Amino acid sequence: MEAIEALKTRRSVRYFRPGEVPAHLLEELVDCARLAPSGRNEQPWEFVVVRDRRKLHEIAELTDNGRFIADAAACIAVICRPAKYFLEDGSAATQNILLAAHARGLGACWVAGDKKPYAEHVLKALSAPAEYKLISLIPIGWPAPELPERAPKRPLAEVLHWERF
Ligand SMILES: Cc1cc2nc3c(=O)[nH]c(=O)nc-3n(C[C@H](O)[C@H](O)[C@H](O)COP(=O)(O)O)c2cc1C
């Protein structure tokens, strides 16, 4: 899928049909994530790919708005060392995963990590060092046949400002 088409047609997918996602596809998603831009090129990220069903349930239950992680084939946790630009870096990596997943016909959704009280519990469940930051959890799977409505987006004319605000 062409890049502009991928980013124009991506949407958050929270309903999955059963079916495994091959390891090489999950590996490709992480490969795309690690190529994201990074402040001072510190690349403070680590990616934990969870496929174990019990672990998926455990993580899902720790979240508030991410219970559907339990229905996904896998979940990628984006975790950063607390470098200066950890949140920007981890967010760029997260977006790369979302777009790459969509380009491969997979469904995915950004589930909040940073700022959530459950972040420390998720880090612990994943055996990550406590000083690291959970940026996002990204459930991945084959989308259920009926895609949800597209989330409303503010129109271009409203958000685009030429030369001054
Ligand atoms: C920082 C951030 C945190 C988010 N956290 C959640 C979440 O916890 N649960 C969820 O279902 N969606 C979450 N989302 C997805 C948003 O709800 C979604 O991107 C938004 O509604 C727009 O829909 P779209 O992704 O289909 O364009 C999050 C998105 C971002 C960027």
The ligand as an SDF file (V2000), in Angstrom:
LIG
                    3D

 31 33  0  0  0  0  0  0  0  0999 V2000
   -2.0720    8.9330   23.1390 C   0  0  0  0  0  0  0  0  0  0  0  0
   -3.2260    8.0760   22.7020 C   0  0  0  0  0  0  0  0  0  0  0  0
   -3.8430    7.2450   23.6210 C   0  0  0  0  0  0  0  0  0  0  0  0
   -4.9110    6.4250   23.2240 C   0  0  0  0  0  0  0  0  0  0  0  0
   -5.4350    5.5550   24.1400 N   0  0  0  0  0  0  0  0  0  0  0  0
   -6.4470    4.7460   23.7640 C   0  0  0  0  0  0  0  0  0  0  0  0
   -6.9520    3.7820   24.6800 C   0  0  0  0  0  0  0  0  0  0  0  0
   -6.4920    3.6590   25.8190 O   0  0  0  0  0  0  0  0  0  0  0  0
   -7.9650    2.9870   24.2570 N   0  0  0  0  0  0  0  0  0  0  0  0
   -8.5010    3.0810   23.0050 C   0  0  0  0  0  0  0  0  0  0  0  0
   -9.4070    2.3190   22.6820 O   0  0  0  0  0  0  0  0  0  0  0  0
   -8.0230    3.9760   22.1040 N   0  0  0  0  0  0  0  0  0  0  0  0
   -7.0150    4.8030   22.4460 C   0  0  0  0  0  0  0  0  0  0  0  0
   -6.4690    5.6790   21.5310 N   0  0  0  0  0  0  0  0  0  0  0  0
   -7.0050    5.7150   20.1590 C   0  0  0  0  0  0  0  0  0  0  0  0
   -7.8730    6.9430   19.9370 C   0  0  0  0  0  0  0  0  0  0  0  0
   -9.0880    6.7920   20.6150 O   0  0  0  0  0  0  0  0  0  0  0  0
   -8.0940    7.1100   18.4030 C   0  0  0  0  0  0  0  0  0  0  0  0
   -6.8610    7.2940   17.7690 O   0  0  0  0  0  0  0  0  0  0  0  0
   -9.0150    8.2830   18.1030 C   0  0  0  0  0  0  0  0  0  0  0  0
  -10.3140    8.0380   18.5710 O   0  0  0  0  0  0  0  0  0  0  0  0
   -9.0810    8.5700   16.6040 C   0  0  0  0  0  0  0  0  0  0  0  0
   -9.5020    7.4230   15.9040 O   0  0  0  0  0  0  0  0  0  0  0  0
   -8.6240    6.8080   14.7240 P   0  0  0  0  0  0  0  0  0  0  0  0
   -7.3530    6.2680   15.3460 O   0  0  0  0  0  0  0  0  0  0  0  0
   -9.4730    5.7290   14.1390 O   0  0  0  0  0  0  0  0  0  0  0  0
   -8.3000    7.8970   13.7470 O   0  0  0  0  0  0  0  0  0  0  0  0
   -5.3900    6.4790   21.8900 C   0  0  0  0  0  0  0  0  0  0  0  0
   -4.7580    7.3070   20.9690 C   0  0  0  0  0  0  0  0  0  0  0  0
   -3.6740    8.0810   21.3530 C   0  0  0  0  0  0  0  0  0  0  0  0
   -2.9590    8.9340   20.3270 C   0  0  0  0  0  0  0  0  0  0  0  0
  1  2  1  0
  2  3  1  0
  2 30  2  0
  3  4  2  0
  4  5  1  0
  4 28  1  0
  5  6  2  0
  6  7  1  0
  6 13  1  0
  7  8  2  0
  7  9  1  0
  9 10  1  0
 10 11  2  0
 10 12  1  0
 12 13  2  0
 13 14  1  0
 14 15  1  0
 14 28  1  0
 15 16  1  0
 16 17  1  0
 16 18  1  0
 18 19  1  0
 18 20  1  0
 20 21  1  0
 20 22  1  0
 22 23  1  0
 23 24  1  0
 24 25  2  0
 24 26  1  0
 24 27  1  0
 28 29  2  0
 29 30  1  0
 30 31  1  0
M  END
$$$$
